[in-house]
Amino acid sequence: MPQDRKFGILILAICVPLFIETLYFPTRMYVPLGVAFWPRLLLGFLAGCGVFLVIRGSLDAGPFDRLNPKAFIAVGIAMVYVVLLDAIGYLLLTPVFLFVGSCILAGKIDRKQIVTATIVAVLGTGITYLVFHDGLYVQLPEGLLY
């Protein structure tokens, strides 16, 4: 079975139970679209991508490349980020996550890459903090800064 088809089936296997879980979300009178609208929309989009991969995997019979190990490292770093986010906090952990992720995915590490990764980490964290915390009033994990 082609790897695209396997990944599509995995996506569908994850999306279906999560979508079913949104059926049990509480209703709020003050939320016009309902609290389950955005999760359902995202899960529907992901399920559509899974269906696309299943169909494409059944049509594509070409040779397949090996999976890049950097992708697994990036997923592992993202998992560690999610686990540590509440304890350490958004403002402290996110720049480190973005810097390390940029360096790992970039390939070669040189002075220019380090400067670029640093700028992306600091600006990316600052901009998203301003947009979500100050603009949209979303409570971000404060962690050690609390």
N, C-alpha and C positions, 0 to 999 in steps of 0.2 A: 504494500500500500504506500503510495507517495507520501512524503512528509508533509506536504501542504494539506492533504486530505486528513491526515492524523491530527494536525494542529487545528483544523477547522472543526473536527469532531470534538476535540478537547474544549475549544471555545464554546461550542453549543452545549456541551455537558456542564460547563460552569454557568452559562447564562440562563439556562432553563430553571434550575432551582432558585437562582437569585431572583428571577422574574416572578416566580411563584411566591417567594417571600415578600415581594412588594404588594401582593394582594392583601397582606395582613397589616400593612402600615395603617396607623390611626388616621382618621379624617379630622381635619381642622377647618372650622368655618371661616377663619380669617386667611386661609391660603386658597386663592382662587383656582389654581391648577391642581392643587392637592400635593401632599408631600411626596407622593410616589411618582409624580410626572417626570422629573428629570432622571431619576434612576431607571425608570422604564424606557425612557427615550435613549439613554446611553446603552442599556442592555439590548434594546432593539437594534441599535446601530452595530454593536459588537456581534450580535447573532447574525445580522446581515453579512458582516465580514466573514463569519464562520461558514455560512452557507456558500458564499462566493469561493472560499478556499476549498470547500468540499467539491463544488462543481468544477473549479479550475483543476484541482488535483485529479479528478477523474478524466479530464480531457488532456492533461499534460503528461506525456509519456517519456519526456526527455531525461537525460542523465541529471542526477541531483548532486549538488555540491554538499560537502560536509557542513554542518552547522558551525558557525564561528564561536569559539569558546569565549570570546569577549562578550557575547550576548548573555551567556550564563553568568559571567562575572558581574555585568551590569544589573541583571535581575537580582543577584545575591546582594549587591550593594543597596539596591532599592528596598529589599526586604529588611536589611539591617536599619536603613533610614526610617522605615515605617515603625519598626519596633522601638527605636530609640527616640523618636520624635517627641513623645509626651514627656519623657524624662529629661532630655537635654534642652529641647525647645527649638522653635522654628528659626529664630534669628541666629542661633549658634550652629545648628546642625546643617541647615540648608546650604550655606556657602561651602562647607566642607564636602557635602554630597555632590554639589554641582562641580566643584573643582576636581574631585577624584574621578567622577564620572566622565568629565571632559577629557582628562588626561588618559584614562583607560581607553576610551573610544577613539581617541585621536590617532593612535598608532605610535608615531615617533614623538618623543618628548624632547623639545629643545627650549631655548629661552623664550622664543616667540610664542610657543604653545603655552608655556607656563604663564606668561603675561596675559595672553588671551583668556585662558581658563580663569585666572584670577579676576579679570574685569567682568567676565560673564557671571561668575559666581557672586560677586559683590553687587553688581547692577541687577542681575536677575532676582536675587533675594530682596533687594531694596524695593524694586518696582512691584514685585508681587506682594510684598508686605504692605506697601502703600495702597495698592488697588484693593486687596482683600480686607485688610484690617481697617484702614482709614476710609476707603471709598465705599466698600460694601458692608462694612461693620461685621465681618466674619471674625469670630474669636479664634486666633491661632495659638497653638501650644506655646506657653511661655517657658516652661521647664525651669532651668537653673536661674533665669532672670527674674523669677517671680518672688 
